[in-house]
């Protein structure tokens, strides 16, 4: 093997220059002749996960004790995916670091084959749901859009992504609204459940800031549903808690936590609100938010009135009709 490029490990350089099969052949020659040398090549700090993946079937467990932990974690994860096994191969901080290495060095090659895609999906799922690593969200959002543009499956990846329950998950997907590629805008509309902006680039660009403003207005009342594309072709990954918006009692949890009434009067008001049809709830909740933002004292007086009077008052202002 020739001297590697400064930015690449020796094995990565061979993969880039000679392709996957050329890399496998070159590694097999070294591995059969000198396993110690093969271990040194694998342990190169610059080695990327795609190269480990294409060589994984040639690496015997007998040399695992001599490999860096992130390589062993990656190899065991690959093995479980290929064997269609569940379970965990991750432990503590070392497991977190290993999975970050898998994703950080491997996401650009997403699509090598179906098993490789599943390995990355599992890494993303554990990073988000076990390690609560939301720093990976921008990278995962890029993967979702790239897979969609290539006509590949995004169900499991998007499900893991939105399981983060983090508001940035919505903001990052919203960037697709202003993409030059209409497929990105279509996907963003579907995932965010907003009206299709059309194929006009200027219209899509205008939709992005308006959605971000809507998100800022409604952020305290949003909750993630846990729905996925296995649940529906256009899942509602988040919803507005109209009860909290109506009462102007937001939450930072992004979970649907019912309001505990402060007294009997508040309980009766919530019961009356809860008995309204869904569209009236939405209308009254939006009116309450806008009213509170412009006149807190007036809003408090309005809230003291019966719900049916609140509806008549809101309608009289001409904000909407139900």
C-alpha positions as CSV (number, residue, x, y, z in Angstrom):
1,X,0.0,0.0,0.0
2,X,1.3,3.5,-0.9
3,X,1.6,6.4,1.5
4,X,-1.8,7.8,2.3
5,X,-3.1,11.3,1.7
6,X,-2.5,13.4,4.8
7,X,-6.3,13.7,5.5
8,X,-7.1,10.0,5.0
9,X,-6.2,6.8,6.6
10,X,-4.3,4.3,4.4
11,X,-7.3,2.1,4.0
12,X,-9.6,5.0,3.2
13,X,-7.1,6.2,0.6
14,X,-7.2,2.8,-1.1
15,X,-11.0,2.8,-1.0
16,X,-11.2,6.2,-2.6
17,X,-8.6,5.4,-5.2
18,X,-9.3,1.8,-6.1
19,X,-13.0,1.4,-5.0
20,X,-14.6,-1.0,-2.6
21,X,-13.4,-4.2,-4.1
22,X,-9.9,-2.9,-4.6
23,X,-9.8,-1.9,-0.9
24,X,-11.0,-5.4,0.1
25,X,-8.4,-7.1,-1.9
26,X,-5.6,-4.9,-0.6
27,X,-6.7,-5.4,3.0
28,X,-7.0,-9.2,2.6
29,X,-3.4,-9.3,1.3
30,X,-2.2,-7.4,4.4
31,X,-4.5,-9.3,6.8
32,X,-3.4,-12.8,5.5
33,X,0.3,-11.8,5.6
34,X,0.6,-9.7,8.8
35,X,-2.4,-9.4,11.2
36,X,-0.5,-7.0,13.4
37,X,-0.1,-4.7,10.4
38,X,-3.8,-5.0,9.6
39,X,-4.6,-4.0,13.2
40,X,-2.4,-0.9,12.9
41,X,-4.2,0.1,9.7
42,X,-7.6,-0.4,11.3
43,X,-6.7,1.5,14.4
44,X,-5.6,4.6,12.4
45,X,-7.5,7.5,14.1
46,X,-8.4,8.8,10.6
47,X,-10.2,5.6,9.6
48,X,-13.9,6.2,8.6
49,X,-16.9,4.0,9.3
50,X,-17.6,3.3,5.6
51,X,-14.2,1.7,5.2
52,X,-14.7,-0.4,8.3
53,X,-18.1,-1.4,7.0
54,X,-16.9,-2.7,3.6
55,X,-14.1,-4.6,5.4
56,X,-16.2,-5.9,8.3
57,X,-16.8,-9.4,6.8
58,X,-13.0,-9.9,6.6
59,X,-12.3,-9.0,10.2
60,X,-12.3,-11.9,12.6
61,X,-13.4,-11.6,16.2
62,X,-10.0,-13.0,17.3
63,X,-8.5,-9.6,16.7
64,X,-11.3,-7.6,18.4
65,X,-9.3,-7.3,21.7
66,X,-6.6,-5.4,19.8
67,X,-8.9,-2.9,18.1
68,X,-10.1,0.5,19.4
69,X,-13.4,0.3,21.2
70,X,-15.3,2.4,18.6
71,X,-14.3,-0.2,15.9
72,X,-15.5,-3.1,18.0
73,X,-18.8,-1.3,18.7
74,X,-19.2,-0.6,15.0
75,X,-18.4,-4.2,14.0
76,X,-20.8,-5.6,16.5
77,X,-23.5,-3.2,15.3
78,X,-22.9,-4.3,11.7
79,X,-23.1,-7.9,12.8
80,X,-26.4,-7.5,14.6
81,X,-28.0,-5.7,11.6
82,X,-26.8,-8.4,9.2
83,X,-28.1,-11.1,11.5
84,X,-31.4,-9.2,12.0
85,X,-30.8,-9.1,15.8
86,X,-31.9,-6.5,18.3
87,X,-30.2,-5.9,21.6
88,X,-27.5,-3.4,22.5
89,X,-23.8,-3.2,21.9
90,X,-23.4,0.2,23.6
91,X,-22.1,1.1,27.0
92,X,-21.8,4.5,28.6
93,X,-19.7,7.3,27.3
94,X,-17.6,4.9,25.1
95,X,-20.8,3.7,23.4
96,X,-21.9,7.3,22.8
97,X,-18.5,8.2,21.3
98,X,-18.5,5.1,19.1
99,X,-21.9,5.8,17.7
100,X,-21.0,9.5,17.0
101,X,-18.0,8.2,15.1
102,X,-20.2,5.9,13.1
103,X,-22.6,8.7,12.2
104,X,-20.1,11.6,11.8
105,X,-17.7,9.7,9.5
106,X,-20.4,7.5,7.8
107,X,-23.4,9.7,7.0
108,X,-21.9,11.1,3.8
109,X,-21.8,7.6,2.4
110,X,-25.4,6.8,3.4
111,X,-26.8,4.4,0.8
112,X,-24.0,2.0,0.3
113,X,-26.6,-0.8,0.7
114,X,-29.7,-1.5,2.8
115,X,-27.8,-2.9,5.7
116,X,-25.5,0.1,5.8
117,X,-28.6,2.4,5.9
118,X,-30.1,0.3,8.8
119,X,-26.8,0.6,10.7
120,X,-26.9,4.4,10.5
121,X,-30.6,4.3,11.5
122,X,-29.9,2.3,14.6
123,X,-27.0,4.6,15.5
124,X,-29.2,7.7,15.1
125,X,-32.0,6.0,17.2
126,X,-29.7,5.2,20.1
127,X,-27.9,8.6,20.0
128,X,-31.2,10.4,20.2
129,X,-33.3,8.1,22.4
130,X,-30.6,6.7,24.8
131,X,-28.0,9.4,24.8
132,X,-30.3,12.3,24.1
133,X,-27.8,13.7,21.7
134,X,-29.7,16.5,19.8
135,X,-26.5,17.9,18.3
136,X,-26.8,15.3,15.5
137,X,-30.2,16.7,14.4
138,X,-28.8,18.9,11.5
139,X,-26.9,16.0,10.1
140,X,-29.9,13.7,10.4
141,X,-32.2,16.2,8.7
142,X,-29.7,16.4,5.8
143,X,-29.9,12.6,5.6
144,X,-33.7,12.6,5.5
145,X,-33.8,15.1,2.6
146,X,-31.0,13.3,0.7
147,X,-32.7,9.9,1.0
148,X,-36.0,11.4,-0.1
149,X,-34.4,13.0,-3.2
150,X,-33.0,9.6,-4.1
151,X,-36.3,7.8,-3.7
152,X,-35.1,5.8,-0.6
153,X,-37.0,4.9,2.5
154,X,-37.1,7.6,5.2
155,X,-39.6,6.1,7.6
156,X,-37.3,4.7,10.4
157,X,-34.9,7.6,10.1
158,X,-37.6,10.3,10.4
159,X,-39.3,8.5,13.2
160,X,-36.0,8.4,15.2
161,X,-35.4,12.1,14.3
162,X,-38.7,13.3,15.6
163,X,-38.5,11.1,18.7
164,X,-36.0,13.7,19.9
165,X,-38.9,15.9,20.9
166,X,-36.7,18.9,20.2
167,X,-38.1,22.1,18.5
168,X,-35.0,22.3,16.3
169,X,-36.3,19.2,14.6
170,X,-39.1,21.3,13.2
171,X,-36.9,24.3,12.3
172,X,-34.4,22.1,10.5
173,X,-37.1,20.4,8.4
174,X,-38.6,23.8,7.7
175,X,-35.4,24.8,5.9
176,X,-36.5,22.5,3.1
177,X,-39.3,25.0,2.3
178,X,-36.8,27.4,0.7
179,X,-34.8,24.7,-1.0
180,X,-34.1,25.0,-4.8
181,X,-35.2,21.4,-5.1
182,X,-39.1,21.1,-5.1
183,X,-38.8,17.6,-3.7
184,X,-37.4,19.1,-0.5
185,X,-40.3,21.6,-0.2
186,X,-42.8,18.8,-0.8
187,X,-41.3,16.7,1.9
188,X,-41.1,19.6,4.4
189,X,-44.8,20.3,3.8
190,X,-45.7,16.7,4.3
191,X,-43.7,16.3,7.5
192,X,-44.7,19.7,9.0
193,X,-48.3,19.2,7.8
194,X,-48.6,22.7,6.3
195,X,-50.2,23.8,3.1
196,X,-48.3,22.9,-0.1
197,X,-46.4,26.1,-1.1
198,X,-46.3,25.2,-4.8
199,X,-43.4,25.0,-7.1
200,X,-42.7,28.7,-7.4
201,X,-39.3,29.3,-5.8
202,X,-40.2,32.8,-4.4
203,X,-43.4,31.4,-2.9
204,X,-41.4,28.6,-1.2
205,X,-38.9,31.1,0.1
206,X,-41.7,33.2,1.6
207,X,-43.2,30.2,3.3
208,X,-40.1,29.5,5.3
209,X,-40.0,32.7,7.4
210,X,-43.8,32.7,7.8
211,X,-43.6,29.1,9.2
212,X,-40.8,30.1,11.6
213,X,-43.0,32.9,12.9
214,X,-45.9,30.5,13.4
215,X,-43.5,28.2,15.2
216,X,-42.3,31.0,17.5
217,X,-45.9,32.0,18.3
218,X,-47.0,28.4,19.0
219,X,-43.9,26.9,20.5
220,X,-45.1,27.0,24.1
221,X,-48.1,24.8,23.2
222,X,-46.6,22.3,20.9
223,X,-46.1,18.6,21.7
224,X,-44.7,15.7,19.8
225,X,-47.1,12.9,19.1
226,X,-44.8,9.9,18.4
227,X,-46.6,9.2,15.2
228,X,-44.5,7.8,12.3
229,X,-44.8,7.0,8.7
230,X,-45.7,3.4,9.7
231,X,-48.8,5.0,11.4
232,X,-49.8,7.2,8.4
233,X,-48.4,8.3,5.1
234,X,-48.5,11.9,6.4
235,X,-48.1,11.5,10.2
236,X,-48.9,14.4,12.5
237,X,-45.5,14.4,14.2
238,X,-46.5,17.3,16.4
239,X,-49.8,19.1,17.4
240,X,-50.9,22.1,19.3
241,X,-52.3,21.6,22.8
242,X,-55.3,23.9,22.4
243,X,-56.2,23.7,26.0
244,X,-52.8,25.2,27.0
245,X,-53.0,27.8,24.3
246,X,-56.4,28.8,25.4
247,X,-55.4,29.1,29.0
248,X,-52.0,30.7,28.1
249,X,-50.2,28.2,30.1
250,X,-47.3,26.9,28.0
251,X,-44.9,24.2,28.7
252,X,-41.3,23.6,27.8
253,X,-41.5,19.8,27.8
254,X,-43.0,19.3,24.3
255,X,-45.1,16.6,25.8
256,X,-48.9,16.7,26.2
257,X,-49.2,17.3,30.0
258,X,-52.8,18.0,31.0
259,X,-53.4,21.3,33.0
260,X,-54.2,20.9,36.6
261,X,-57.0,23.4,37.4
262,X,-56.2,25.9,40.1
263,X,-59.8,26.0,41.5
264,X,-63.4,25.1,40.7
265,X,-63.9,28.1,38.4
266,X,-60.9,27.1,36.3
267,X,-62.0,23.5,36.2
268,X,-65.5,24.5,34.9
269,X,-63.9,26.7,32.3
270,X,-61.7,23.9,31.1
271,X,-64.6,21.5,31.1
272,X,-66.6,23.9,28.9
273,X,-63.7,24.4,26.6
274,X,-63.1,20.7,26.3
275,X,-66.8,20.1,25.3
276,X,-66.4,22.4,22.2
277,X,-65.9,20.9,18.7
278,X,-62.3,20.8,17.6
279,X,-62.5,23.7,15.2
280,X,-64.0,25.9,17.8
281,X,-61.3,24.9,20.2
282,X,-58.7,25.9,17.6
283,X,-60.3,29.2,16.9
284,X,-60.8,30.2,20.5
285,X,-57.3,29.1,21.5
286,X,-55.8,31.2,18.7
287,X,-57.9,34.2,19.7
288,X,-56.8,33.8,23.3
289,X,-53.1,33.8,22.3
290,X,-53.5,36.9,20.2
291,X,-55.6,38.7,22.8
292,X,-53.1,37.9,25.6
293,X,-50.2,39.2,23.5
294,X,-51.8,42.6,23.0
295,X,-53.8,43.3,26.2
296,X,-53.1,41.1,29.2
297,X,-55.6,42.9,31.5
298,X,-58.3,42.8,28.8
299,X,-57.6,39.1,28.3
300,X,-58.0,38.4,32.0
301,X,-61.5,40.0,31.9
302,X,-62.4,38.1,28.8
303,X,-61.3,34.9,30.4
304,X,-63.6,35.5,33.3
305,X,-66.6,35.4,31.0
306,X,-68.4,32.1,30.1
307,X,-67.0,30.2,27.1
308,X,-70.0,30.8,24.9
309,X,-69.7,34.6,25.5
310,X,-66.0,34.4,24.7
311,X,-66.8,32.8,21.4
312,X,-69.4,35.5,20.5
313,X,-66.9,38.2,21.4
314,X,-64.1,36.6,19.4
315,X,-66.4,36.2,16.4
316,X,-67.5,39.8,16.7
317,X,-63.9,41.0,16.3
318,X,-63.9,39.4,12.9
319,X,-60.7,37.3,13.3
320,X,-62.3,34.3,11.8
321,X,-65.6,32.5,11.4
322,X,-66.5,29.0,12.5
